[in-house]
Amino acid sequence: MPARIIDGKLIAQQSREALALQVAEFTAETGVTPRLAAVLVGDDPASQVYVSSKQKACASVGMASDLFRLPATTTQAELLELVDRLNHDPSIHGILVQLPLPSHIDPEAVLDATHPMKDVDCFHAENVGLLIQGRPRYLPCTPHGVQVLLEASGVSTDGAHVVVLGRSDIVGKPLANLLALKGPGGNATVTLCHSRTRNIASFTRQADILVAAIGQPLFVKADMVREGAVVIDVGTNRLDGKLVGDVAFHEVSEKAAAITPVPGGVGPMTIAMLLKNTLTAARLQTKTIVR
Ligand SMILES: Nc1nc(=O)c2c([nH]1)NC[C@@H]1CN(c3ccc(C(=O)N[C@@H](CCC(=O)O)C(=O)O)cc3)C=[N+]21
C-alpha cells in the first residue's frame, strides 16, 4: 500500500493560524508587536527565496519583520557591528542571520555574537546547552518542525527507534537530542548516522522513524527502509534546477507507512517554528506589569 503523505504545508498553515491568535492576544495585552530581523549577506538565490518566505510568514501571523541586505563583500567586522546594533535594539525580539555566509565570514563568530535571548534559530551555544539539558529556551526550528509533523500525523516517538541521518549543528545533532529528551515528542531511542557510518543501510532498516538530513539528493532508497516505517525528508537539494529531498520519494513511498514530500514537507514547518520562537522571544523580552 502506498504511503500516506504527511502534508507539511497544511500542518504549517494550521500552526500559523493558531499562532496568529496568540500574537493578537499578546499584542492586545502588551502593545508590543513581535519583530524579527533577518540578515542576508550576498545574493544567493535560494537564500533570497527563504528570507522572503520568512518575511511573508511573519506578516501572515501579525508580526513585524525587517530585512537587512548586505553585499557579499561585507566584512565580518561590519556584520558583527550590525548584529550588535540589533542586539541593543529593544524593538527587535528575534535575529536571524541567514546561512550559509560568504566564505570570508566565520559563522561561529556571528552565532556567538547574537544575543542568546534573540537567537530564534536556537543556534547559540547557550541555547543548545539548555536544550540538551532538557530545559529549552527556544526549540531549534527544523527539529521542532519534524517533531510537530510526527505529532500531527499521529506518529508517536515514545519508545520508537528513530534513525537520524546527518549530524549537522542545524538539524541532525539537535534533532537527535530533542527526540531523546524525556516527555511527549521525545522518549525515542535514537541512532545518529552520518556519511562515514559503515553499512548505513543496516541501521536505517531498523528504523521505526527514519529522518534524512544528510544533504545528498535521493540518498535514501527503498531497500534502506523497513516496510511500514515513517520517513521524514529534511533534504533541500537542487537537482537539475528542481528541488529534491534526501529521499527517493517514488520508490520509498511504496514501502513506507507515511512520508513527507519535498517541497511541502519539513520546509514550511521550519518557518512556522521560527515564528513561534519569535513570539516566545517577544514574551521573554517584554516586562509585564503585575496588577
Ligand atoms: N539562519 C538560518 N536559519 C534557517 O532556518 C535556515 C538558514 N539559516 N539557511 C537555510 C536553511 C534552509 N531553510 C529552509 C526554510 C524553508 C524552506 C521551505 O519552506 N521550503 C519549501 C520550498 C521552497 C522552494 O520552493 O524553494 C518547501 O519545502 O516546501 C526550505 C529551507 C532554512 N534555513
PDBQT file of the ligand as one rigid body, heavy atoms in Angstrom, charges set to zero:
ROOT
HETATM    1  N1  LIG A 301      19.880  31.120   9.969  1.00  0.00    +0.000 N 
HETATM    2  C1  LIG A 301      19.235  30.235   9.214  1.00  0.00    +0.000 A 
HETATM    3  N2  LIG A 301      18.119  29.639   9.666  1.00  0.00    +0.000 NA
HETATM    4  C2  LIG A 301      17.451  28.726   8.895  1.00  0.00    +0.000 A 
HETATM    5  O1  LIG A 301      16.409  28.169   9.326  1.00  0.00    +0.000 OA
HETATM    6  C3  LIG A 301      17.950  28.439   7.601  1.00  0.00    +0.000 A 
HETATM    7  C4  LIG A 301      19.115  29.081   7.183  1.00  0.00    +0.000 A 
HETATM    8  N3  LIG A 301      19.748  29.960   8.006  1.00  0.00    +0.000 N 
HETATM    9  N4  LIG A 301      19.641  28.826   5.964  1.00  0.00    +0.000 N 
HETATM   10  C5  LIG A 301      18.992  27.926   5.025  1.00  0.00    +0.000 C 
HETATM   11  C6  LIG A 301      18.151  26.881   5.713  1.00  0.00    +0.000 C 
HETATM   12  C7  LIG A 301      17.115  26.253   4.816  1.00  0.00    +0.000 C 
HETATM   13  N5  LIG A 301      15.836  26.651   5.363  1.00  0.00    +0.000 N 
HETATM   14  C8  LIG A 301      14.598  26.412   4.749  1.00  0.00    +0.000 A 
HETATM   15  C9  LIG A 301      13.448  27.032   5.153  1.00  0.00    +0.000 A 
HETATM   16  C10 LIG A 301      12.244  26.849   4.471  1.00  0.00    +0.000 A 
HETATM   17  C11 LIG A 301      12.189  26.016   3.371  1.00  0.00    +0.000 A 
HETATM   18  C12 LIG A 301      10.905  25.878   2.633  1.00  0.00    +0.000 C 
HETATM   19  O2  LIG A 301       9.884  26.407   3.019  1.00  0.00    +0.000 OA
HETATM   20  N6  LIG A 301      10.883  25.156   1.508  1.00  0.00    +0.000 N 
HETATM   21  C13 LIG A 301       9.704  24.950   0.684  1.00  0.00    +0.000 C 
HETATM   22  C14 LIG A 301      10.030  25.142  -0.792  1.00  0.00    +0.000 C 
HETATM   23  C15 LIG A 301      10.761  26.392  -1.144  1.00  0.00    +0.000 C 
HETATM   24  C16 LIG A 301      11.258  26.367  -2.598  1.00  0.00    +0.000 C 
HETATM   25  O3  LIG A 301      10.470  26.008  -3.488  1.00  0.00    +0.000 OA
HETATM   26  O4  LIG A 301      12.448  26.673  -2.807  1.00  0.00    +0.000 OA
HETATM   27  C17 LIG A 301       9.187  23.541   0.862  1.00  0.00    +0.000 C 
HETATM   28  O5  LIG A 301       9.984  22.674   1.250  1.00  0.00    +0.000 OA
HETATM   29  O6  LIG A 301       8.014  23.318   0.596  1.00  0.00    +0.000 OA
HETATM   30  C18 LIG A 301      13.327  25.362   2.968  1.00  0.00    +0.000 A 
HETATM   31  C19 LIG A 301      14.515  25.547   3.662  1.00  0.00    +0.000 A 
HETATM   32  C20 LIG A 301      16.029  27.418   6.463  1.00  0.00    +0.000 C 
HETATM   33  N7  LIG A 301      17.339  27.548   6.746  1.00  0.00    +0.000 N 
ENDROOT
TORSDOF 0
